[in-house]
């Protein structure tokens, strides 16, 4: 689905391609965790182990062209092309690729041998590397296969595939829905949907959240001058949908987003926390944790 030049460019950025449509890339938090420097906020919030996390995607496609996205959205297709790889082959290939990517840590005196050995056997899948994973026609089988191997799974979706969510035989451990625009006008202006009905599909997904027997998370990328004044709308959206958690995280002025957004759009942790506190004031969610370095605040629904 990618040109040879684009694949070469992404490989230089430490992506590794698996089969016809999947990719893996080691997260900086994995590397920091191996060196015992720090861990990802997901370990702090949800208890996963950063050094055993496999960050991957089964689909290098997306049906949005979000202005804040750090990825190069110009190469994204919005239609599936070619064969559909088997979930077993995808997981085997991604795991082996990650082992190769971390092989250079061997012999590093700052990396405990046991921790490196554990990292070679990941047990947490972040199905979120790039693109929209729900494009993958066998996403349900992929989640089942991860779980068969005793992985936990965090799947991040833009919420535009409600039919795929309905078809899931096993739900991911955490289902994230990324929503940067709580109203249609801002959604069409900022998120760049490539199909006319995508906003309505997102609304259908939000209507499913309360029925799902798994941990659900509303992910909000906080962007100064774009969506941080809409706390009441976000609070209403989260509450009506029934998410278990809200993650409010700062937009980071990195990657290709620098070509679309000004640095002033990146909020401080203090601003993100004020945003979260305003949601707290307007909903039944309360601030329960935060990680300043990642500029992220967690809100939990009150029982």
C-alpha positions in Angstrom: 0.0 0.0 0.0 3.1 2.3 0.2 5.6 3.4 -2.4 9.1 2.1 -2.2 10.4 5.6 -1.3 7.9 6.1 1.5 8.7 2.7 2.9 12.4 3.5 2.9 11.7 6.9 4.6 9.7 5.2 7.3 12.3 2.5 7.8 14.8 5.2 8.5 12.5 6.3 11.2 12.7 2.9 12.7 9.5 1.5 11.3 9.6 -2.2 10.3 7.0 -3.6 7.9 5.4 -6.9 8.3 3.6 -8.7 5.5 1.5 -6.7 3.2 -0.1 -4.1 5.4 1.3 -4.1 9.0 4.1 -2.3 10.8 5.8 -2.1 14.2 7.9 0.5 15.8 9.5 0.6 19.2 8.1 3.3 21.5 10.5 5.7 23.2 8.9 4.6 26.5 9.9 1.0 25.9 13.5 2.2 25.5 13.4 4.4 28.6 11.9 1.5 30.6 14.6 -0.9 29.5 17.2 1.6 30.8 15.2 2.0 34.0 14.8 5.7 33.3 11.0 6.1 33.2 7.8 4.4 32.1 4.8 5.3 29.9 1.8 6.9 31.6 -0.2 3.8 30.5 1.9 1.8 33.0 1.1 4.3 35.7 -2.6 4.5 34.8 -3.5 0.9 33.8 -0.6 -1.3 35.1 0.9 -2.6 31.8 4.7 -3.0 31.6 6.2 -0.4 29.2 9.2 -2.6 28.3 6.9 -5.5 27.2 4.6 -3.4 25.0 4.4 -4.1 21.2 3.4 -0.9 19.4 2.0 -2.0 16.0 -0.7 -1.5 13.4 -2.4 -4.0 11.1 -3.5 -1.3 8.6 -1.5 1.6 7.0 -4.7 3.4 6.0 -6.8 6.2 7.5 -10.1 7.9 6.6 -9.2 11.2 8.3 -6.5 13.8 7.7 -6.2 15.3 11.1 -4.2 18.5 11.3 -2.6 17.6 14.6 -1.4 14.1 13.4 2.3 13.7 13.7 2.3 11.2 10.8 2.6 12.0 7.1 -1.1 11.6 6.2 -0.4 12.3 2.5 0.5 8.6 1.9 -2.6 7.3 3.6 -5.1 5.5 1.4 -8.7 5.3 2.5 -9.5 2.1 0.6 -8.2 -1.4 1.3 -6.0 -2.8 -1.5 -4.5 -6.2 -2.0 -4.4 -9.3 0.2 -5.4 -9.7 3.8 -2.7 -11.2 6.0 -3.4 -13.9 8.7 -3.4 -12.6 12.3 -0.9 -15.3 13.4 1.6 -14.2 10.7 1.1 -10.5 11.7 1.8 -11.1 15.4 4.7 -13.4 14.7 6.2 -10.9 12.3 5.7 -7.9 14.6 7.2 -9.7 17.5 10.3 -10.8 15.6 10.7 -7.3 14.1 10.6 -5.8 17.6 13.2 -8.2 18.8 15.5 -7.1 16.1 14.8 -3.4 16.9 15.8 -3.9 20.5 18.8 -6.2 19.9 21.2 -3.3 20.2 20.4 -3.0 23.9 22.2 -6.3 24.5 25.4 -5.6 26.5 24.2 -2.1 27.6 25.2 -1.9 31.3 22.1 0.3 32.0 19.8 -2.4 30.8 19.2 -5.4 33.2 19.5 -8.7 31.3 16.2 -10.0 32.7 14.3 -6.9 31.6 15.7 -7.2 28.1 14.8 -10.9 28.0 11.2 -10.0 29.1 11.1 -7.3 26.3 11.8 -10.0 23.8 8.5 -11.6 24.8 5.9 -8.8 24.8 2.6 -9.3 26.6 0.9 -6.0 25.7 -0.2 -4.9 22.3 -0.8 -1.2 21.5 -2.7 -1.4 18.3 -2.2 2.2 17.6 1.0 2.9 15.7 -0.4 4.6 12.7 -3.5 4.7 10.5 -6.9 3.3 11.6 -6.6 -0.3 12.7 -10.3 -1.0 12.2 -9.7 -1.0 8.5 -8.1 -4.5 8.9 -10.9 -6.9 8.0 -9.8 -9.5 10.5 -9.4 -7.2 13.5 -11.6 -9.4 15.6 -9.4 -12.5 14.9 -6.2 -10.4 15.6 -7.5 -9.4 19.1 -8.5 -13.0 19.8 -5.0 -14.3 18.8 -3.3 -11.7 21.0 -5.5 -12.8 23.9 -4.8 -16.5 23.2 -1.1 -15.6 23.7 -1.9 -13.9 27.0 -1.5 -10.4 25.7 -3.5 -7.4 26.9 -4.7 -5.2 24.1 -5.1 -1.5 23.8 -6.9 -0.6 20.6 -7.1 3.0 19.5 -9.7 3.9 16.9 -11.1 7.1 15.5 -14.6 5.6 16.0 -15.7 5.5 12.4 -16.2 1.8 12.1 -19.1 1.0 14.3 -19.9 -2.1 12.3 -16.5 -3.6 13.1 -17.0 -2.9 16.8 -20.3 -4.7 16.7 -18.6 -7.7 15.0 -15.8 -8.1 17.6 -16.1 -11.5 19.2 -13.6 -10.4 21.8 -13.2 -6.8 22.9 -9.8 -5.3 23.5 -8.7 -4.9 27.1 -8.9 -1.1 26.6 -10.9 0.4 23.7 -9.8 4.0 23.1 -11.9 6.3 20.9 -10.0 9.4 19.8 -12.3 12.5 19.6 -10.7 15.9 19.0 -13.9 17.6 17.9 -17.1 17.3 19.9 -19.2 18.9 17.2 -19.6 18.4 13.5 -18.4 21.8 12.3 -15.0 21.5 14.1 -14.8 17.8 13.1 -15.0 18.6 9.4 -12.7 21.6 9.7 -9.9 19.9 11.8 -10.1 16.2 11.3 -10.5 16.2 7.5 -12.8 13.2 7.0 -12.5 11.8 3.5 -16.1 10.5 3.4 -19.3 12.5 3.9 -20.9 10.1 6.5 -17.9 9.5 8.8 -19.2 12.0 11.4 -22.4 10.0 11.7 -20.5 6.8 12.0 -18.6 8.3 14.9 -21.9 9.1 16.6 -23.0 5.5 16.1 -19.9 4.3 17.8 -20.4 6.7 20.7 -23.9 5.2 21.1 -22.3 1.7 21.5 -19.8 2.6 24.3 -22.2 2.0 27.2 -23.0 -1.5 26.0 -19.4 -2.7 25.8 -18.1 -5.0 28.5 -14.6 -3.7 28.6 -12.6 -0.7 29.7 -13.5 2.3 27.5 -11.4 5.4 27.2 -12.3 8.7 25.5 -9.0 10.1 24.2 -8.9 13.9 23.7 -5.9 15.5 22.1 -5.9 19.0 23.7 -5.0 21.7 21.1 -4.7 25.4 22.1 -6.9 27.6 20.0 -8.8 24.7 18.6 -10.7 22.6 21.1 -9.7 23.5 24.7 -12.6 25.9 25.1 -15.2 23.2 24.5 -15.0 21.5 27.9 -18.8 21.5 28.4 -19.3 19.8 25.0 -16.6 17.2 25.8 -18.1 16.6 29.2 -21.6 16.0 27.8 -20.2 13.7 25.0 -18.3 11.5 27.5 -21.1 11.3 30.0 -23.8 10.5 27.4 -21.6 7.8 25.8 -20.6 6.3 29.2 -16.8 6.1 28.9 -15.0 4.6 31.9 -12.1 7.1 31.6 -11.2 10.3 29.8 -7.5 10.9 28.8 -6.8 14.5 28.2 -3.4 14.7 26.5 -1.5 17.7 25.0 -1.0 18.0 21.3 2.8 17.7 20.7 4.3 19.9 18.0 6.3 17.1 16.4 6.6 15.2 13.1 4.6 16.2 10.2 2.1 18.2 12.3 4.7 20.9 12.4 3.8 21.6 8.7 0.1 22.1 9.6 0.1 23.6 13.1 1.9 26.4 14.9 4.0 25.6 18.0 1.6 27.8 20.0 -1.0 25.0 19.6 0.9 22.8 22.0 -0.5 23.4 25.6 1.5 23.1 28.8 0.6 20.4 31.3 -0.9 23.1 33.5 -3.3 24.0 30.7 -4.2 20.4 30.1 -4.9 20.0 33.8 -7.2 23.1 33.8 -9.0 21.6 30.8 -9.5 18.3 32.7 -10.7 20.2 35.9 -13.3 22.1 33.8 -14.6 18.7 32.5 -14.7 17.5 36.1 -16.8 20.6 37.0 -19.3 19.8 34.3 -19.6 16.0 34.5 -19.5 12.9 36.8 -15.8 12.4 36.0 -13.1 13.2 38.5 -9.4 13.7 38.0 -7.7 10.5 39.2 -4.1 10.7 37.9 -1.7 12.6 35.8 1.8 12.4 34.3 3.4 15.8 33.8 6.2 14.7 31.5 3.6 13.4 29.0 1.2 16.3 29.6 -1.6 13.9 30.2 -4.4 13.9 32.8 -6.7 10.9 33.5 -10.3 11.4 34.6 -12.4 8.5 35.9 -16.1 8.1 35.9 -17.6 8.3 39.4 -19.6 5.3 40.5 
